[in-house]
Amino acid sequence: MVRRLAIFTRTMDKLNPGSKGWIKKYFTILNDYSETLNRYPRAMMTPEELIYGYLQPTGIMYGFPTSLLFLDSSYMDTWNNEESFKVLLLEGLILVDHIQEGEFDMSSLEGSLARFVEFYEATEIERAKKSWLDFKGLDTYEKLESIIAKRVDIKTSFSHKLWTSYLNNSLIFQDLLLYHEFHCGASIMLLSAKRADFMLDMVKVVACAAHADGEVKEEEQAIFDVFMASARLEGQRRDIAKTFWEEGGTINEIEFKYNTSWLLNRYILEIAILTVWSDRVVVESEHQFLNELIKKLDIPVEEKDKSFIAIETFVMNNYDQVPFLKGKNDTELLVGAATERWKIILGRNKDKLAAELNESKELVRLIAKSTSEDLSKEEKERAKNQFKDLARTIPSLTLFMLPGGSLLLPIVLKAIPDLIPTAFRNNQIDEDDQHLFEEEE
């Protein structure tokens, strides 16, 4: 596991997100995190893409926390899912603040934390004031702790013995979407209304995805239950959601009455994919549902394949933590499916990719070598870095910039020879050039 940023291992650094004062403790442990925040070249990615790039690999989008942003993820070994989500939500708020402000330093910490509290109170997302905890006399740290505790907590229990029972508050990611809009100056009234409508729509999307093949699997029922608990719908909205589920509502019945964004659409799409993929099989009727969804949201077709790959990469990167991968056969199916999706994506950019490969003899050599033998660790790193360079002209390849993107390298290397063999004939390396490369290694 790659070390993130902060100092770990010492007993004095122990952090317990279940105890009072954990946020102050968090900031005494957090060291310089500029390296993490400079992971992606900003010139290549929009703020929304940066937020996605940092947060998608942590599992917060899927309600399945697997890693932290700034602290070493080994901290999570002694935490439960709820405690992991508390820290991830705090780090997500810090991330959005940094991307919007350009910096998040310790000297401006109080102002940033106050802004987090203001966001929750103004949009009426938090419920801490309605509990035993009285806000009077609390400092900013204590207020934020009570808010985060309420946001992460789900008052329900799940009897499912499936991987979906590992999910926690699957809608917590929406807090970060709304905070991003809040930071950009969106109206508080509009944000509150959008949150209410979006919660109901996400439950409907999950219901549509579960019914897409005409048969609701136990895994799909479990995901719906998690989202119903996460959404905290009340009164008429809760009744509407239950009726929609029971009657098997369709995507055409979901209005999406609010303005969407690239990040919001990506979130909706990936939750839909997670639902149809929960039984590890996606049939034609489920693909048709996903196609109808991207059309409804005006999402490019390529986004569906990229979202599938992002989810598959997340699963492969967290193989030991994902209970629904039972054995070697499941992994082989996963890699095979990802390979086919990469062929589709690269096929749409075939001419551009061939032209770019013409300029990179070493990358072509490494691709050719990978077809007959495994690349060394150093060779894989060189190939990955060169694919990142290609991302400047082929945006699909920005998936390599996600943590865990190295897992995609064998898949892409496997897909390219079948896709554009002429590129290799045009870039055949002669014996002298090959000798030079071998000397460099």
Secondary structure by P-SEA (a helix, b strand, c coil): ccccccccccccccccccccaaaaaaaaacccccccccccccccccaaaaaaaaccccccccccccccccccccccccccaaaaaaaaaaaaaaaaaaaaaccccccaaaaaaaaaaaaaaaaccccccccccccccccaaaaaaaaaaaaaccccccccccccccccccaaaaaaaaaaaaaacccaaaaaaaaaaaaaaaaaaaaaaaaccccccaaaaaaaaaaaaaacccaaaaaaaaaaaaaccccccccccccccaaaaaaaaaaaaaaaaccccccaaaaaaaaaaaaaacccaaaaaaaaaaaaaaaaaacccccccccaaaaaaaaaaaaaaaaaaaaaaaaaaaaaaaacaaaaaaaaaaacccccaaaaaaaaaaaaaacccccccccccccccccaaaaaaaacccccaaaaaaacccaaaaaaaaaac
